[in-house]
Amino acid sequence: MSGVRLLVMADTHVPKRARDLPVDLWAEVDRVDVVLHAGDWVDVSLLDALEARSRRLVGCYGNNDGPALRARLPEVARVEIGGVRLAVVHETGDARGREARCAAAYPDVDVLVFGHSHIPWDSTTGTGLRLLNPGSPTDRRRQPYGTYLTATARDGELLDVVLHPLERVFR
């Protein structure tokens, strides 16, 4: 069994930081089974485009998302994929204390996907909760590249988690 292929992104900030997603990221959208987006879409047109192009889309709103996005997206999205219990949220607060804070706030989750910082993060708490931040594909800030994550959910495990750097190539 091959599992469910996931694409994880956040902090796209389209069209403020980029007119569109990079072409490599759109190609990944076409390849995967589920797209997870951890907020800061900025404009509802990207939500519409990802809904139209994705096989399945799971997302939440972020602090830069206005009323139109908040009307269509939850603050925290919860889903089970391939036996993995996931939550998707935009903000988790400061890096200091993040693991303990998230483990206490999400005791019924295997993986917490988050954004906001634009800084990739992959750690596991003492309770076994895995925390993943894909960074940003369009607004790298102080990171060397824009980034996104891919993974596979299979039989209750998250496997093959890969952080992908992006060149700034847009369509």
DSSP file with accessible surface (Angstrom, degrees, kcal/mol):
  #  RESIDUE AA STRUCTURE BP1 BP2  ACC     N-H-->O    O-->H-N    N-H-->O    O-->H-N    TCO  KAPPA ALPHA  PHI   PSI    X-CA   Y-CA   Z-CA
    1    1 A M              0   0  169      0, 0.0     0, 0.0     0, 0.0     0, 0.0   0.000 360.0 360.0 360.0 127.9    0.0    0.0    0.0
    2    2 A S        -     0   0  102      1,-0.2     2,-0.1     3,-0.0   152,-0.0   0.772 360.0-140.4 -82.4 -25.6    1.5    3.3   -1.1
    3    3 A G        -     0   0   12    149,-0.1     2,-0.6     2,-0.1   151,-0.2  -0.311  31.9 -52.2  94.1-179.8   -0.3    5.6    1.3
    4    4 A V  E     -A  153   0A  37    149,-2.9   149,-2.5    -2,-0.1     2,-0.4  -0.867  51.3-136.3-102.4 120.9   -1.8    9.1    0.9
    5    5 A R  E     -A  152   0A 104     -2,-0.6    29,-2.0   147,-0.2    28,-1.7  -0.645  23.8-162.7 -82.3 130.0    0.6   11.7   -0.6
    6    6 A L  E     -Ab 151  34A   2    145,-3.3   145,-1.7    -2,-0.4     2,-0.4  -0.889  16.4-161.7-117.0 144.2    0.5   15.1    1.2
    7    7 A L  E     -Ab 150  35A   0     27,-2.2    29,-3.4    -2,-0.4     2,-0.5  -0.992  14.9-163.6-118.9 127.9    1.6   18.5    0.2
    8    8 A V  E     +Ab 149  36A   4    141,-3.2   141,-2.6    -2,-0.4     2,-0.3  -0.964  18.6 155.5-118.7 125.2    2.0   21.0    3.1
    9    9 A M  E     + b   0  37A   0     27,-2.8    29,-2.4    -2,-0.5     2,-0.3  -0.940   9.8 171.2-141.7 164.6    2.3   24.7    2.6
   10   10 A A        +     0   0    0    125,-0.4    30,-0.2    -2,-0.3    29,-0.1  -0.963  56.1  35.9-159.9 167.5    1.6   27.9    4.6
   11   11 A D        +     0   0    0     28,-2.5   127,-0.5    -2,-0.3   128,-0.3   0.868  56.5 156.1  51.1  50.1    2.1   31.7    4.4
   12   12 A T        -     0   0    0     27,-0.4     5,-0.2    28,-0.3    29,-0.2   0.815  24.8-167.6 -76.6 -32.2    1.6   32.0    0.6
   13   13 A H     >> -     0   0    9     27,-2.7     4,-3.2     1,-0.2     5,-0.8   0.821  20.6-156.0  50.0  39.4    0.6   35.6    0.9
   14   14 A V  B  45 +e   42   0B   6     27,-1.1    29,-0.9     1,-0.3    32,-0.3  -0.783  68.4   8.0 -88.8 128.4   -0.8   35.7   -2.7
   15   15 A P  T  45S+     0   0   70      0, 0.0    -1,-0.3     0, 0.0    27,-0.1  -0.904 125.1  61.2-102.6  17.3   -0.9   38.3   -4.3
   16   16 A K  T  45S+     0   0  158     -3,-0.3    -2,-0.2     1,-0.2     3,-0.1   0.930 121.2  20.4 -69.9 -47.7    0.9   40.5   -1.7
   17   17 A R  T  <5S+     0   0  133     -4,-3.2     2,-0.3     1,-0.3    -3,-0.2   0.648 140.2   7.4 -96.3 -20.8    4.3   38.7   -1.7
   18   18 A A      < -     0   0    9     -5,-0.8    -1,-0.3    -6,-0.1     3,-0.1  -0.968  64.4-127.8-156.2 150.5    3.9   36.9   -5.1
   19   19 A R  S    S-     0   0  212     -2,-0.3     2,-0.3    -5,-0.2    -1,-0.1   0.806  92.0 -12.4 -69.7 -29.0    1.4   37.1   -7.9
   20   20 A D  S    S-     0   0   34     -5,-0.1    -1,-0.1    -3,-0.1     3,-0.1  -0.948  86.0 -74.2-158.0 173.4    1.0   33.3   -7.8
   21   21 A L        -     0   0    0     -2,-0.3   150,-0.7     1,-0.1     5,-0.1  -0.444  62.6 -89.5 -72.6 152.4    2.5   30.2   -6.4
   22   22 A P  B >>  -F  170   0C   1      0, 0.0     4,-2.0     0, 0.0     3,-0.6  -0.288  34.7-117.1 -59.8 149.8    5.8   28.9   -8.0
   23   23 A V  H 3> S+     0   0   48    146,-1.7     4,-2.3     1,-0.3     5,-0.2   0.856 114.2  57.2 -60.1 -37.2    5.3   26.6  -10.9
   24   24 A D  H 3> S+     0   0   84    145,-0.4     4,-1.7     1,-0.2    -1,-0.3   0.870 106.5  49.9 -62.4 -35.0    7.0   23.7   -9.1
   25   25 A L  H <> S+     0   0    0     -3,-0.6     4,-2.2     2,-0.2    -2,-0.2   0.911 108.8  50.8 -72.0 -40.5    4.5   24.0   -6.3
   26   26 A W  H  X S+     0   0    4     -4,-2.0     4,-1.7     1,-0.2    -2,-0.2   0.905 108.7  53.2 -62.0 -37.7    1.6   23.9   -8.7
   27   27 A A  H  X S+     0   0   31     -4,-2.3     4,-1.0     1,-0.2    -1,-0.2   0.905 108.0  50.4 -63.6 -38.3    3.1   20.8  -10.2
   28   28 A E  H >X S+     0   0   26     -4,-1.7     4,-1.8     1,-0.2     3,-0.6   0.889 104.2  58.2 -66.4 -38.6    3.2   19.2   -6.8
   29   29 A V  H 3< S+     0   0    1     -4,-2.2    26,-0.4     1,-0.2    -1,-0.2   0.912 106.0  50.4 -55.0 -41.4   -0.5   20.1   -6.2
   30   30 A D  H 3< S+     0   0   71     -4,-1.7    -1,-0.2     1,-0.2    -2,-0.2   0.767 112.1  47.7 -68.7 -26.1   -1.2   18.1   -9.3
   31   31 A R  H << S+     0   0  121     -4,-1.0    -1,-0.2    -3,-0.6    -2,-0.2   0.754  98.8  76.3 -86.8 -29.0    0.7   15.0   -8.0
   32   32 A V     <  -     0   0    4     -4,-1.8    23,-0.4    -3,-0.2   -26,-0.2  -0.363  67.2-138.9 -90.5 168.4   -0.5   14.7   -4.5
   33   33 A D  S    S+     0   0   44    -28,-1.7     2,-0.4     1,-0.3   -27,-0.2   0.798  88.4  23.8 -89.0 -35.4   -3.7   13.3   -2.9
   34   34 A V  E     -b    6   0A   5    -29,-2.0   -27,-2.2    21,-0.1     2,-0.5  -0.999  62.6-154.7-138.1 134.3   -4.2   16.0   -0.3
   35   35 A V  E     -bc   7  57A   1     21,-2.7    23,-2.8    -2,-0.4     2,-0.5  -0.937  11.0-163.5-106.1 128.3   -3.0   19.6    0.0
   36   36 A L  E     -bc   8  58A   1    -29,-3.4   -27,-2.8    -2,-0.5     2,-0.5  -0.955   5.2-172.5-110.7 130.2   -2.7   21.1    3.5
   37   37 A H  E     -bc   9  59A   0     21,-2.4    23,-1.5    -2,-0.5   -27,-0.3  -0.980  13.1-159.4-127.7 121.2   -2.5   24.9    3.9
   38   38 A A        -     0   0    0    -29,-2.4    77,-0.2    -2,-0.5    78,-0.1  -0.118  50.8 -92.3 -96.7  38.1   -1.7   26.5    7.3
   39   39 A G  S    S+     0   0    0     21,-0.4   -28,-2.5   -30,-0.1   -27,-0.4   0.040  85.0 102.0  88.0 172.7   -3.1   30.0    6.6
   40   40 A D        +     0   0    2    -29,-0.2   -27,-2.7   -30,-0.2   -28,-0.3   0.930  37.9 149.2  63.9  56.4   -2.1   33.4    5.4
   41   41 A W        -     0   0    0    -29,-0.2     2,-1.1   -28,-0.2   -27,-1.1   0.857  32.9-164.3 -72.8 -44.6   -3.6   33.0    2.0
   42   42 A V  B     +e   14   0B  28    -29,-0.2    24,-0.4   -27,-0.1     2,-0.4  -0.343  63.9  47.5  85.3 -46.7   -4.3   36.7    1.9
   43   43 A D  S >> S-     0   0   63     -2,-1.1     3,-1.2   -29,-0.9     4,-0.8  -0.973  74.2-135.3-128.8 140.9   -6.8   36.6   -1.0
   44   44 A V  H 3> S+     0   0   39     -2,-0.4     4,-2.5     1,-0.3     5,-0.2   0.728  96.8  76.8 -65.2 -19.2   -9.7   34.2   -1.6
   45   45 A S  H 3> S+     0   0   62      1,-0.2     4,-2.3     2,-0.2    -1,-0.3   0.860  92.9  51.0 -63.1 -33.7   -8.7   33.7   -5.2
   46   46 A L  H <> S+     0   0    5     -3,-1.2     4,-2.9   -32,-0.3     5,-0.3   0.915 108.5  51.5 -69.7 -39.6   -5.9   31.4   -4.2
   47   47 A L  H  X S+     0   0    0     -4,-0.8     4,-2.7     2,-0.2     5,-0.2   0.946 111.3  48.4 -58.5 -46.6   -8.3   29.3   -2.1
   48   48 A D  H  X S+     0   0   74     -4,-2.5     4,-2.1     1,-0.2    -2,-0.2   0.923 112.5  48.2 -58.8 -45.3  -10.6   29.1   -5.1
   49   49 A A  H  X S+     0   0   39     -4,-2.3     4,-1.9     2,-0.2    -2,-0.2   0.913 113.6  46.0 -65.3 -42.8   -7.7   28.0   -7.4
   50   50 A L  H  X S+     0   0    0     -4,-2.9     4,-2.6     2,-0.2    -1,-0.2   0.887 111.2  52.4 -69.7 -36.5   -6.4   25.4   -4.9
   51   51 A E  H  < S+     0   0   98     -4,-2.7    -1,-0.2    -5,-0.3    -2,-0.2   0.909 112.5  46.5 -61.9 -39.5  -10.0   24.0   -4.4
   52   52 A A  H  < S+     0   0   92     -4,-2.1    -2,-0.2    -5,-0.2    -1,-0.2   0.864 121.6  35.0 -71.0 -34.6  -10.4   23.7   -8.1
   53   53 A R  H  < S+     0   0   86     -4,-1.9     2,-0.2    -5,-0.2    -2,-0.2   0.735 100.3  84.2 -97.1 -24.5   -7.0   22.0   -8.7
   54   54 A S     <  -     0   0   14     -4,-2.6     3,-0.2    -5,-0.2   -24,-0.1  -0.529  67.9-141.3 -81.5 146.8   -6.5   19.9   -5.6
   55   55 A R  S    S-     0   0  152    -23,-0.4     2,-0.3   -26,-0.4   -21,-0.1   0.891  95.6  -1.7 -66.6 -41.6   -8.0   16.4   -5.2
   56   56 A R  S    S-     0   0  118    -23,-0.2   -21,-2.7   -24,-0.1     2,-0.4  -0.964  71.4-161.5-150.2 137.4   -8.6   17.4   -1.6
   57   57 A L  E     -c   35   0A  40     -2,-0.3     2,-0.4   -23,-0.2   -21,-0.2  -0.982   7.1-178.2-125.3 130.9   -7.8   20.6    0.2
   58   58 A V  E     +c   36   0A  16    -23,-2.8   -21,-2.4    -2,-0.4     2,-0.3  -0.998  24.1 147.6-125.6 124.3   -7.6   21.0    4.0
   59   59 A G  E     -c   37   0A   8     -2,-0.4     2,-0.3   -23,-0.2   -21,-0.2  -0.959  30.8-153.2-152.0 170.7   -6.8   24.5    5.3
   60   60 A C        -     0   0    0    -23,-1.5   -21,-0.4    -2,-0.3     2,-0.2  -0.867  31.5-101.1-136.1 169.6   -7.3   27.1    8.0
   61   61 A Y        -     0   0   46     13,-1.9    29,-0.4    -2,-0.3     2,-0.2  -0.611  31.5-150.9 -94.1 158.8   -7.1   30.9    8.1
   62   62 A G    >   -     0   0    3     -2,-0.2     3,-1.8    28,-0.1   -23,-0.1  -0.624  36.3 -88.7-118.4-179.2   -4.2   33.0    9.3
   63   63 A N  T 3  S+     0   0   66      1,-0.3   -24,-0.0    -2,-0.2    -2,-0.0   0.724 125.1  51.9 -66.6 -20.7   -3.8   36.4   10.9
   64   64 A N  T 3  S+     0   0   84      2,-0.0     2,-0.5     0, 0.0    -1,-0.3   0.285  87.9 102.5 -97.0  10.4   -3.5   38.1    7.5
   65   65 A D    <   -     0   0    4     -3,-1.8   -22,-0.1   -24,-0.1    -4,-0.0  -0.851  60.8-149.6-101.3 125.3   -6.7   36.5    6.2
   66   66 A G    >>  -     0   0   32     -2,-0.5     4,-2.5   -24,-0.4     3,-0.5   0.045  38.1 -71.3 -83.4-168.9   -9.8   38.7    6.1
   67   67 A P  H 3> S+     0   0  114      0, 0.0     4,-1.9     0, 0.0     5,-0.1   0.815 125.0  57.7 -57.3 -37.2  -13.5   38.0    6.5
   68   68 A A  H 3> S+     0   0   60      2,-0.2     4,-0.6     1,-0.2   -25,-0.1   0.914 113.6  39.1 -64.2 -40.5  -14.0   36.3    3.1
   69   69 A L  H X> S+     0   0    4     -3,-0.5     4,-1.6     1,-0.2     3,-1.0   0.901 113.7  54.2 -74.5 -39.7  -11.4   33.6    4.0
   70   70 A R  H 3< S+     0   0  105     -4,-2.5    -2,-0.2     1,-0.3    -1,-0.2   0.805 102.8  58.8 -66.2 -25.2  -12.5   33.4    7.6
   71   71 A A  H 3< S+     0   0   88     -4,-1.9    -1,-0.3    -5,-0.2    -2,-0.2   0.767 116.0  33.9 -71.8 -24.2  -16.1   32.7    6.4
   72   72 A R  H << S+     0   0  105     -3,-1.0    -2,-0.2    -4,-0.6    -1,-0.2   0.573 116.0  54.3-106.9 -14.2  -14.8   29.6    4.5
   73   73 A L  S  < S-     0   0   19     -4,-1.6   -13,-0.2    -5,-0.1     2,-0.1  -0.942  73.5-126.2-126.2 147.9  -12.0   28.3    6.6
   74   74 A P        -     0   0   57      0, 0.0   -13,-1.9     0, 0.0     3,-0.2  -0.407  21.6-122.6 -82.8 165.6  -11.8   27.2   10.3
   75   75 A E  S    S+     0   0  123      1,-0.3    15,-0.6   -15,-0.2     2,-0.4   0.873 107.2  22.4 -70.0 -38.1   -9.2   28.6   12.8
   76   76 A V  E    S-G   89   0D  42     13,-0.1     2,-0.4   -16,-0.1    -1,-0.3  -0.992  76.6-157.4-130.6 123.0   -8.1   24.9   13.3
   77   77 A A  E     -G   88   0D   9     11,-2.5    11,-2.7    -2,-0.4     2,-0.4  -0.865  10.2-166.5 -98.7 133.9   -8.8   22.2   10.7
   78   78 A R  E     +G   87   0D 131     -2,-0.4     2,-0.3     9,-0.2     9,-0.2  -0.981  17.4 153.0-123.2 135.8   -8.8   18.7   12.0
   79   79 A V  E     -G   86   0D  22      7,-2.3     7,-3.3    -2,-0.4     2,-0.5  -0.988  36.9-133.6-156.3 151.7   -8.7   15.6    9.7
   80   80 A E  E     +G   85   0D 123     -2,-0.3     2,-0.4     5,-0.2     5,-0.2  -0.975  28.0 176.8-111.4 126.3   -7.6   12.0    9.7
   81   81 A I  E >   -G   84   0D   6      3,-2.5     3,-2.3    -2,-0.5    75,-0.1  -0.993  69.2 -13.3-132.3 122.5   -5.6   10.9    6.7
   82   82 A G  T 3  S-     0   0   25     -2,-0.4    74,-3.0     1,-0.3    75,-0.4   0.818 128.9 -55.1  58.1  30.2   -4.2    7.5    6.2
   83   83 A G  T 3  S+     0   0   33      1,-0.3     2,-0.5    72,-0.2    -1,-0.3   0.472 112.4 123.1  81.6   1.7   -4.8    6.8    9.9
   84   84 A V  E <   -G   81   0D   1     -3,-2.3    -3,-2.5    73,-0.1     2,-0.7  -0.861  57.9-140.1 -98.9 125.4   -2.8    9.9   10.9
   85   85 A R  E     -G   80   0D 102     -2,-0.5    25,-2.6    -5,-0.2    26,-2.1  -0.781  30.0-176.5 -87.3 116.1   -4.8   12.5   13.1
   86   86 A L  E     -Gh  79 111D   4     -7,-3.3    -7,-2.3    -2,-0.7     2,-0.4  -0.870  19.8-167.5-116.6 147.6   -3.8   15.9   11.9
   87   87 A A  E     -Gh  78 112D   0     24,-2.1    26,-3.0    -2,-0.3     2,-0.5  -0.980   9.2-157.7-126.2 142.9   -4.6   19.5   13.0
   88   88 A V  E     +Gh  77 113D   0    -11,-2.7   -11,-2.5    -2,-0.4     2,-0.3  -0.988  23.0 157.6-123.4 122.3   -3.8   22.5   10.8
   89   89 A V  E     -G   76   0D   7     24,-2.6    26,-0.4    -2,-0.5   -13,-0.1  -0.955  37.1-138.2-140.9 155.3   -3.5   25.9   12.6
   90   90 A H  S    S+     0   0    5    -15,-0.6    25,-1.9   -29,-0.4     2,-0.4   0.960  82.1  36.0 -82.3 -55.0   -1.7   29.1   11.6
   91   91 A E        +     0   0   95     23,-0.1    -1,-0.2     1,-0.1    25,-0.1  -0.821  41.4 165.3-109.5 140.4   -0.2   30.3   14.9
   92   92 A T        -     0   0   16     -2,-0.4    -1,-0.1     1,-0.3     2,-0.1   0.273  50.2-121.9-125.9   3.5    1.4   28.4   17.8
   93   93 A G        -     0   0   41      8,-0.0    -1,-0.3     2,-0.0     5,-0.1  -0.341  61.1  -3.5  86.9-168.3    3.2   31.3   19.5
   94   94 A D        -     0   0  130      1,-0.1     4,-0.1     2,-0.1    -3,-0.0  -0.157  62.7-121.7 -58.9 152.4    6.9   31.7   20.3
   95   95 A A  S >  S+     0   0   54      2,-0.1     3,-2.0     3,-0.1     4,-0.4   0.891  94.8  87.1 -61.1 -39.0    9.4   28.9   19.5
   96   96 A R  T 3  S+     0   0  222      1,-0.3    -2,-0.1     2,-0.1     0, 0.0  -0.454 108.7   2.9 -65.1 122.1   10.3   28.8   23.2
   97   97 A G  T 3> S+     0   0   43     -2,-0.3     4,-2.5    -4,-0.1    -1,-0.3   0.480  92.7 128.6  82.5   2.6    7.9   26.5   24.9
   98   98 A R  H <>  +     0   0   16     -3,-2.0     4,-2.9     1,-0.2     5,-0.3   0.908  68.4  51.3 -59.0 -46.3    6.1   25.6   21.6
   99   99 A E  H  > S+     0   0   76     -4,-0.4     4,-2.4     1,-0.2    -1,-0.2   0.947 114.4  41.3 -61.7 -47.8    6.4   21.8   22.1
  100  100 A A  H  > S+     0   0   76      2,-0.2     4,-2.0     1,-0.2    -1,-0.2   0.922 116.3  50.5 -66.0 -41.5    4.9   21.7   25.6
  101  101 A R  H  X S+     0   0  100     -4,-2.5     4,-2.0     1,-0.2    -2,-0.2   0.926 114.3  43.2 -62.7 -45.3    2.3   24.3   24.7
  102  102 A C  H  X S+     0   0    4     -4,-2.9     4,-2.3    -5,-0.2    -1,-0.2   0.885 110.4  55.1 -71.2 -38.0    1.2   22.4   21.6
  103  103 A A  H  < S+     0   0   13     -4,-2.4    -1,-0.2    -5,-0.3    -2,-0.2   0.907 112.3  44.5 -61.3 -38.6    1.3   19.0   23.3
  104  104 A A  H  < S+     0   0   79     -4,-2.0    -2,-0.2    -5,-0.2    -1,-0.2   0.884 116.9  45.2 -71.9 -37.1   -1.1   20.3   25.9
  105  105 A A  H  < S+     0   0   59     -4,-2.0    -2,-0.2     1,-0.2    -1,-0.2   0.750 122.4  34.5 -79.9 -24.8   -3.4   22.1   23.4
  106  106 A Y    ><  +     0   0   31     -4,-2.3     3,-1.3    -5,-0.1    -1,-0.2  -0.443  64.3 148.5-129.7  61.8   -3.6   19.1   20.9
  107  107 A P  T 3  S+     0   0  101      0, 0.0    -1,-0.1     0, 0.0    -2,-0.1   0.718  74.3  54.6 -70.9 -16.6   -3.5   15.9   23.0
  108  108 A D  T 3  S+     0   0   83     -3,-0.1     2,-0.3   -22,-0.0    -5,-0.0   0.108  94.3  88.2-103.1  21.2   -5.7   14.0   20.4
  109  109 A V    <   -     0   0   10     -3,-1.3   -23,-0.2    -6,-0.1     3,-0.1  -0.913  53.4-163.3-124.5 145.2   -3.5   14.7   17.4
  110  110 A D  S    S+     0   0   48    -25,-2.6    20,-2.6    -2,-0.3     2,-0.4   0.789  84.6  24.0 -89.5 -37.3   -0.5   12.9   15.9
  111  111 A V  E     -hi  86 130D   5    -26,-2.1   -24,-2.1    18,-0.2     2,-0.6  -0.999  62.4-161.3-135.7 132.2    0.7   15.8   13.7
  112  112 A L  E     -hi  87 131D   0     18,-3.1    20,-2.7    -2,-0.4     2,-0.5  -0.964   9.6-162.6-113.4 116.7    0.2   19.5   14.1
  113  113 A V  E     +hi  88 132D   1    -26,-3.0   -24,-2.6    -2,-0.6     2,-0.3  -0.857  21.4 164.0 -96.1 131.3    0.9   21.6   10.9
  114  114 A F        +     0   0    0     18,-2.6   -24,-0.2    -2,-0.5   -23,-0.1  -0.907  16.8 179.4-142.7 170.2    1.4   25.3   11.5
  115  115 A G        +     0   0    1    -25,-1.9     2,-1.3   -26,-0.4   -23,-0.3  -0.259  38.7 106.9-135.2-135.7    2.7   28.4    9.8
  116  116 A H  S    S+     0   0   65    -77,-0.2   -25,-0.1     1,-0.2   -26,-0.1  -0.299  81.1  64.7  82.0 -46.7    3.1   32.1   10.7
  117  117 A S  S    S-     0   0   30     -2,-1.3    -1,-0.2     2,-0.2    19,-0.1   0.704  87.7-139.0 -81.8 -19.7    6.9   32.3   11.2
  118  118 A H        +     0   0    2      1,-0.2    18,-0.7    17,-0.2    25,-0.1   0.594  68.5 118.4  66.2  13.5    7.9   31.4    7.6
  119  119 A I  S    S-     0   0   66     16,-0.2    16,-0.4    -4,-0.1    -1,-0.2  -0.940  70.6-119.1-113.3 120.6   10.6   29.3    9.2
  120  120 A P        -     0   0   30      0, 0.0     2,-0.3     0, 0.0    -5,-0.0  -0.261  36.2-178.4 -56.7 145.1   10.6   25.5    8.6
  121  121 A W  E     +J  133   0D  67     12,-2.0    12,-2.6    -7,-0.1     2,-0.3  -0.992  16.8 171.0-148.9 136.3   10.2   23.4   11.7
  122  122 A D  E     +J  132   0D  80     -2,-0.3     2,-0.3    10,-0.2    10,-0.2  -0.857  24.6 135.3-148.8 107.0   10.1   19.7   12.3
  123  123 A S  E     -J  131   0D  21      8,-1.9     8,-3.3    -2,-0.3     2,-0.4  -0.957  40.6-134.6-146.3 165.8   10.2   18.3   15.9
  124  124 A T  E     -J  130   0D  81     -2,-0.3     6,-0.2     6,-0.3   -25,-0.1  -0.993  21.3-136.1-127.5 130.6    8.4   15.8   18.1
  125  125 A T    >   -     0   0    9      4,-3.0     3,-1.9    -2,-0.4   -25,-0.0  -0.262  32.4 -99.8 -76.8 170.6    7.2   16.5   21.6
  126  126 A G  T 3  S+     0   0   90      1,-0.3    -1,-0.1     2,-0.1   -26,-0.0   0.747 124.9  55.9 -61.9 -23.5    7.7   14.2   24.6
  127  127 A T  T 3  S-     0   0  105      2,-0.1    -1,-0.3   -27,-0.0     3,-0.1   0.472 123.7-103.8 -87.3  -4.2    4.1   13.0   24.0
  128  128 A G  S <  S+     0   0   46     -3,-1.9     2,-0.4     1,-0.3    -2,-0.1   0.423  71.2 146.3  97.2  -1.3    4.8   12.0   20.4
  129  129 A L        -     0   0    4    -30,-0.1    -4,-3.0   -18,-0.1     2,-0.5  -0.564  40.5-144.0 -70.3 125.8    3.1   15.0   18.8
  130  130 A R  E     -iJ 111 124D  59    -20,-2.6   -18,-3.1    -2,-0.4     2,-0.5  -0.810   9.4-155.3 -93.5 130.4    5.0   15.9   15.6
  131  131 A L  E     -iJ 112 123D   0     -8,-3.3    -8,-1.9    -2,-0.5     2,-0.4  -0.918  14.0-177.6-107.8 126.7    5.1   19.6   14.8
  132  132 A L  E     +iJ 113 122D   3    -20,-2.7   -18,-2.6    -2,-0.5   -10,-0.2  -0.988  14.3 177.1-130.3 126.6    5.6   20.6   11.2
  133  133 A N  E     - J   0 121D   1    -12,-2.6   -12,-2.0    -2,-0.4   -18,-0.2  -0.994  14.0-161.1-122.1 122.0    6.0   24.1    9.7
  134  134 A P        -     0   0    0      0, 0.0    30,-0.1     0, 0.0     2,-0.1   0.479  31.1-135.7 -79.9  -0.9    6.6   24.1    5.9
  135  135 A G        -     0   0    0    -16,-0.4  -125,-0.4  -126,-0.1   -16,-0.2  -0.469  41.2 -57.9  74.7-156.0    8.0   27.6    5.8
  136  136 A S        -     0   0    1    -18,-0.7    11,-1.7     9,-0.2  -125,-0.2  -0.988  30.2-156.9-127.5 134.9    6.7   29.9    3.0
  137  137 A P  S    S+     0   0    4      0, 0.0     9,-0.2     0, 0.0     3,-0.1   0.661  97.4  28.7 -79.6 -14.5    7.0   29.2   -0.7
  138  138 A T  S    S+     0   0    3   -127,-0.5     2,-0.3     1,-0.2  -126,-0.1   0.560 121.7  42.6-122.9 -16.0    6.6   32.9   -1.6
  139  139 A D        +     0   0   26   -128,-0.3    -1,-0.2     1,-0.1     4,-0.1  -0.698  56.2 170.7-138.3  83.7    8.0   35.0    1.3
  140  140 A R    >   -     0   0  112     -2,-0.3     3,-2.6     1,-0.2     5,-0.1   0.645  14.9-176.0 -73.5 -14.8   11.3   33.4    2.5
  141  141 A R  T 3  S-     0   0  115      1,-0.3    -1,-0.2     3,-0.1   -23,-0.1  -0.327  74.7  -9.9  50.8-118.8   12.2   36.3    4.8
  142  142 A R  T 3  S+     0   0  207     -2,-0.1    -1,-0.3     3,-0.0    -2,-0.1   0.354 112.6 106.7 -91.8   8.5   15.6   35.3    6.3
  143  143 A Q  S <  S-     0   0   50     -3,-2.6    -3,-0.1   -25,-0.1     3,-0.0  -0.546  77.3-124.1 -83.5 153.4   15.5   31.8    4.9
  144  144 A P  S    S+     0   0   95      0, 0.0     2,-0.3     0, 0.0    -1,-0.1   0.814  89.3  10.8 -68.2 -28.1   17.8   30.9    2.0
  145  145 A Y  S    S-     0   0  107     -5,-0.1    -9,-0.2    -6,-0.1     2,-0.1  -0.968  80.8-101.2-141.4 160.0   14.8   29.6   -0.1
  146  146 A G  E     - D   0 166A   7     20,-1.0    20,-2.5    -2,-0.3     2,-0.3  -0.495  52.7-164.4 -70.9 154.2   11.1   29.5   -0.2
  147  147 A T  E     + D   0 165A  12    -11,-1.7     2,-0.3    18,-0.2    -9,-0.1  -0.957  26.7 177.4-144.6 161.2    9.9   26.1    1.0
  148  148 A Y  E     - D   0 164A  12     16,-1.3    16,-3.4    -2,-0.3     2,-0.3  -0.932  24.7-124.9-150.5 168.9    7.1   23.5    1.3
  149  149 A L  E     -AD   8 163A   8   -141,-2.6  -141,-3.2    -2,-0.3     2,-0.3  -0.899  13.4-166.5-118.4 150.4    6.8   20.0    2.6
  150  150 A T  E     +AD   7 162A  21     12,-2.2    12,-2.7    -2,-0.3     2,-0.3  -0.939  18.5 158.1-125.7 156.0    5.7   16.7    1.2
  151  151 A A  E     -A    6   0A   6   -145,-1.7  -145,-3.3    -2,-0.3     2,-0.4  -0.961  33.0-122.3-161.0 172.1    4.9   13.5    3.2
  152  152 A T  E     -AD   5 159A  18      7,-2.9     7,-3.7    -2,-0.3     2,-0.6  -0.996  13.9-153.6-127.4 131.2    3.0   10.3    3.0
  153  153 A A  E     +AD   4 158A   0   -149,-2.5  -149,-2.9    -2,-0.4     2,-0.3  -0.934  29.4 156.8-103.3 123.3    0.4    9.2    5.5
  154  154 A R  E >   - D   0 157A  69      3,-2.6     3,-1.9    -2,-0.6   -71,-0.1  -0.958  60.8 -14.3-152.1 128.8    0.1    5.4    5.8
  155  155 A D  T 3  S-     0   0  118     -2,-0.3   -72,-0.2     1,-0.3     3,-0.1   0.854 127.5 -48.6  51.2  41.7   -1.2    3.0    8.4
  156  156 A G  T 3  S+     0   0   34    -74,-3.0     2,-0.4     1,-0.2    -1,-0.3   0.564 117.9 105.8  80.0   8.7   -1.3    5.7   11.1
  157  157 A E  E <   -D  154   0A 121     -3,-1.9    -3,-2.6   -75,-0.4     2,-0.6  -0.933  64.6-136.9-122.9 147.0    2.3    6.9   10.4
  158  158 A L  E     +D  153   0A  23     -2,-0.4     2,-0.3    -5,-0.2    -5,-0.2  -0.904  38.2 176.8 -99.3 117.5    3.6   10.0    8.7
  159  159 A L  E     +D  152   0A  38     -7,-3.7    -7,-2.9    -2,-0.6    -2,-0.0  -0.767  46.1  22.4-120.0 163.6    6.5    8.9    6.4
  160  160 A D  E     -     0   0A 106     -2,-0.3     2,-0.5    -9,-0.2    -1,-0.2   0.858  67.1-176.0  52.6  44.7    8.9   10.4    3.9
  161  161 A V  E     +     0   0A  33     -3,-0.2     2,-0.4   -10,-0.1   -10,-0.2  -0.631   7.2 178.8 -75.4 120.9    8.7   14.0    5.2
  162  162 A V  E     -D  150   0A  66    -12,-2.7   -12,-2.2    -2,-0.5     2,-0.5  -0.993  25.5-145.3-130.5 130.2   10.8   16.1    2.9
  163  163 A L  E     -D  149   0A  78     -2,-0.4   -14,-0.2   -14,-0.2   -28,-0.0  -0.836  22.1-156.0 -91.0 125.1   11.4   19.9    3.0
  164  164 A H  E     -D  148   0A  46    -16,-3.4   -16,-1.3    -2,-0.5     2,-0.2  -0.900   4.6-144.5-108.1 123.8   11.6   21.2   -0.6
  165  165 A P  E     -D  147   0A  81      0, 0.0     2,-0.4     0, 0.0   -18,-0.2  -0.559  18.7-147.9 -80.2 148.8   13.5   24.4   -1.4
  166  166 A L  E     -D  146   0A   7    -20,-2.5   -20,-1.0    -2,-0.2     2,-0.2  -0.968   8.5-141.1-121.4 134.8   12.0   26.5   -4.2
  167  167 A E        -     0   0  119     -2,-0.4     2,-2.1   -22,-0.1  -143,-0.2  -0.570  42.8-100.7 -77.8 155.4   13.7   28.8   -6.8
  168  168 A R  S    S+     0   0  147     -2,-0.2     2,-0.5  -146,-0.1    -1,-0.1  -0.510  70.8 142.2 -82.2  75.6   11.6   31.9   -7.4
  169  169 A V        +     0   0   74     -2,-2.1  -146,-1.7     0, 0.0  -145,-0.4  -0.977  23.2 176.4-118.8 116.7   10.0   30.7  -10.6
  170  170 A F  B      F   22   0C  53     -2,-0.5  -149,-0.1  -148,-0.3    -2,-0.0  -0.808 360.0 360.0-116.8 160.3    6.4   31.8  -11.1
  171  171 A R              0   0  150   -150,-0.7  -152,-0.1    -2,-0.3    -1,-0.0  -0.440 360.0 360.0 -96.0 360.0    4.0   31.3  -14.0
